[in-house]
Amino acid sequence: MRIPTALIIAGLILWTNPLEALPSGLENIEADFESGKLTLTEKLTLKALMLTDPASLPPRYRIDRPLKDGTLLILDIIQNWSEADDEFKRRFSFLLYRVDKQAYFDSPFGFFRIHYDTTGGHAVYQPDVDIDPADGIPDFVNRTAEYFDLAWYYICDTLGYDTPPFDGSRGGGEDLYDVYMHRYAGAYGVTFLEFPSDQRPGRDYDYTSYIYVDPTYNGFGYEDRTLPM
């Protein structure tokens, strides 16, 4: 299968070492599905739980560390959505829709719109810390926006990879790439494909997309929360 152009942005931000072995739980899901021990719906359910609630997985399918990039889990779910049973669709339909956030901040280079919460279960790390700079935006959101801009500048402007298509009115109505600071405990972040795009003729498999990144990296093992970002 050819990789959709939108997934380049996943590699742009959620860079994964290709030599890094998959967590054993994910390997076991794939192996048990291939051998017929798991139905398609069972496999998709395990992958959805691996992303959203990894602690609830049976021991054989647990992961010993968060995935650097949960995009392939979501891609498998999206590609096989029509084949899953109705209970799965009811339970995990939220995976197909963007979340609403309390605030947003446009990145300094103007590439990204960072959506975030300052209260509730998905509040950003240290939401009241606003020192560097003192601009009314939590510092952790500032750092997130800066790191996304730098990644875009390096991968797209320096190395010359294609930029993703714009998503029009979705995500706030600006032609900025949308990033949602939203916790999925099983992954550092996820890229979600949305709709096919013909903005750039000749680019097959081109999709609009958006990214989720963890808002705190709580429990990921980092004293400095900017390091995983």
Secondary structure, DSSP 8 states (H G I E B T S, - for coil): ----TTHHHHHHHS---TTS---HHHHHHHHHHHTTSS-HHHHHHHHHHHHH-GGGS-GGG--SS-BS--HHHHHHHHHTGGGS-HHHHHHHGGGGS----SEEEE-TTSSEEEEEBSSSTTB-SSTT---TT-SSS-HHHHHHHHHHHHHHIIIIIIS--------TTTTSSSSSEEEEE---TTBSEEEEEEEE--SSTT-TT-EEEEEEE-SS-TTSS-SSTTTT-
